[in-house]
Amino acid sequence: MESSVAVQRQVAEGLVGGHGVLVYWKFSGTSITPDALRSYLNTAGLASVALLIKDIDRNKALKSAVRTWTSQGVSKNWRSRVVSGLQSGSNLQNISLMEFEERDNGGSRNRGDYIQRDMVVYNTDSECFDSSIMNAGQIGESISAQHFMGYATKKMTHLDGNYIREKIVYPLFEDAVQVGGGGTFYLHNDSPNLDIIKALQPLLKNIGFTLYVCDIQAGPGWDEAIADSTVELIQGRLEKLSTQMDGWEESTRQVRSDAEETAIKNFISLNKMAQNVEDNLGRQLEELKSKINVMKERAAEIIDGKRTVVAQAKAKKVVLSPNIEAIAMWPRIKIEAVWGALLEEAICPEDNVEAAMKIASAMG
């Protein structure tokens, strides 16, 4: 039987020589300017990470503040809304601060239920709130206005924890294995990004973003548990995508471009997750990867099918232009749709002989 000292040494060696780490994080009150963050990163020898930090687009940040102030404001009954957008030659934007007023009959809320209580004015040239105009008009003086301007100004000048997570932390886990549905990742000890993560730990902790790096003891059990968790996560996301595609099929409309783009990104992400499990944990997932690809093909078929149906519906209303040469500039899907309409005699070919011949030629 091994001595207790030998056993302890074996355990210690297992911990030190563990095959990987689990990394997760939490943040609260994280706030820092882009210049300060870049400076910290450069000082820590992380110039490559510092290059990822971009200056804040103040006008976009203001729009974000207008959208989100409802939940961040002094009361759940308050919200903000741009009431006059930028006009030609104008550099001023008026933002209304409104309070919800309950109806006597307890009716549901709508825009008409919000009463304007104050207004602030933002100058897009100076990129700040215009105090001279507000003072002259005796607006922007309420507690709510001061609260909104403080909230918006902070969004226009400081990065928060969400930005740190999306732009700095997440890119470090591109080749890692995601564990479960949260922000926990598995990395091999020889991962080139592990040194960067450890270098970031003390720096980010100073601004309210804590990275936890936990060594995994070498030995059986961990690989299987992590792989099972990730496979379950992939399967859950595939079920949600399948439900979404069922909705696409039932709909009479074309699939929105943003929904199509998101679906493509999801399939790429899921395939990457499965490949990372194979590369890092040795679990073979050929069947799961095949399922991902089958669903990706199904999504493409539905999207293309909806495009064709919509294009054909529009084609049936087409009055063919006498400018025959213009047909050569049509996108392929429109040519095919109009050709289909011609075959169905939805467009009378006798009335459009030259155009029909041109389209037939384009069809090959």
Number of C-alpha atoms within 10 A of each C-alpha: 5 7 8 9 9 11 12 12 12 12 14 13 13 16 16 14 14 16 20 24 19 19 21 17 16 13 17 12 10 19 19 18 17 17 14 11 20 20 14 17 20 15 11 14 12 16 14 10 18 20 11 11 18 12 12 15 12 17 16 12 18 21 15 14 22 20 14 15 21 19 12 14 17 15 13 12 14 21 24 24 18 17 11 12 12 13 9 6 6 11 14 20 19 17 20 22 26 21 19 19 13 13 10 6 6 7 9 8 12 8 8 8 15 18 14 15 16 19 23 24 22 21 18 16 10 10 16 17 20 17 17 10 16 16 11 8 10 13 16 25 14 15 10 21 22 13 15 24 19 12 18 22 18 18 22 23 17 19 20 19 18 14 14 19 16 10 14 17 19 13 14 16 19 15 20 25 27 27 23 17 13 10 13 16 22 27 25 20 16 10 15 11 18 19 11 15 19 13 15 21 16 14 17 20 14 10 17 17 24 19 20 16 19 12 20 21 19 17 11 8 9 15 19 13 11 20 26 16 15 23 21 15 18 23 15 13 16 19 11 11 18 16 11 14 19 13 12 18 16 8 11 11 12 18 19 10 10 9 11 14 10 11 18 14 12 17 21 14 14 22 18 17 23 23 21 22 24 16 14 18 19 13 17 14 15 12 9 16 19 12 15 21 16 12 17 19 12 14 23 15 12 17 19 15 15 19 18 17 15 15 19 22 15 14 22 18 12 13 9 16 11 11 9 15 11 11 18 13 9 13 9 11 14 17 22 20 21 24 23 16 22 20 13 12 12 17 21 13 17 11 10 16 11 15 20 22 13 18 20 14 10 15 11 6
